[in-house]
């Protein structure tokens, strides 16, 4: 138990007002705690995302789309602050905030077993994405946005040597994370083994002399594994995949950005599924 501080004697600070708590500078909020932009914050509000504080210009606080949602967020404990464009520029460090920003609470990850069960109940041919060592939040956000848009049932992240879901990821995902489940696992190799046991076929994307993506039958329950920005798939993860596939490149560019490659691979998976 924290000891109670000693009582102040009546003679101390007599006639003086209590010192006020210093105000935190407007731009002193960690960047990973912030989301901003009308679409991103609106999606967070509509999906009852847990927010600590929201800053908005007066026009948005009275906007018919935002006003009831801001009141609901306030009722759940969020602090709603009026702010000018200049203050929002400070808070977001000059980003394109569109008149609104919010400080988020940490993302709540799904457990793997629940994610698998949810995916299998959604469709007869579920697709999950796993990422191996992606460290750039912009890449992860782009992967999430594409995966959700294509109809993927969820994403799996390792806890170590990889970026987690932070405000930058949320911003790049443009609201997709409000409805798209993400699981974070201690050991990605063990997670892939568990997915195989649940009936998923695991495909790893890799550069080199591997079967071209479009020549492989990708139907059925599938996990698409994407490697890190610099090294690609780690050796252990590559060995644990059922099959490594490649994306044929015809130009002089030797490789693709991981989020672009993942998007192309996901398109092929869902193209083969047709209307399912």
Phi, psi and omega in degrees: 000135180288127181295144178287136179295150181298145180294143178282133178290146184305333184282344184280136176056028180297131178082000180253144176284153180295140180296139180278151178290132180297138181282135180290132180303146187299327182262016186264012179274130181305136184300326181289351178266357189251139163237154182202165185101142188297314183295316183294312181291322178299317178298320178296319179292316182296329181261016173057039176297139180287117183237139178278316185208145179230132175248131182212146174289162186299324181299322181282328179294337178255001179292138184295336176283321187268325189305307181295327180289323176294320178295322178294318178296321177298319179296334179271001174115356179287146175268126180256118181246133168287144182209147174275168175300324181295318180291322177295326174301318179293313183299317184265005179059043174082014180284170180279082188276342178057026174093007181205143176211160180213148174261120187266158169270163183304144180293139179261111182282154174276154170275154189297319182299318179293321179298317179297313181298320179295318181296317182290331179280343184278327186200159178283344179232068183292151176233129174238153176246137172238141179241136185249092173083023175288123186249346182269118181297333177292321176294315180296317178299320179293321177297315179300314182298315180294316182299317179293318181296327181280346180098015177297147186274351178163178184222149182235129181242145169278152181286328187254149175054039179202150178285145174261186179282109176237185185295327177295317177300316180298319181296313181294325179290346172055047176094349184297328184288349178288339180233356186255121185279141178231129175253144176240126188242153179291319184228111183292325179298316178295323179297319179295321177298319178296321178294322176299318179297332178276001175102008179272145172260130188257120179249130175252136177271132184210152174273143178131195185275067177243160182305132177299141185309316187284352179264357185256140174283110186254013182284167183092179178295126188222147170240126176258122183253124178252141182269181183286168184297319186263321190255347185074209180289138173290159186300315182297319179293317180300318180292334182274349178287146175291326181204137172263136181232157182235162174251112182297133178246132184257342183268193181278343180293125188280341184204170181244153170301144186299324180288325177292314180298319179296319178298318179295318180294319179297322178300317181294319177302315183280334175298318180290339180277348180062231185273358183292000000 
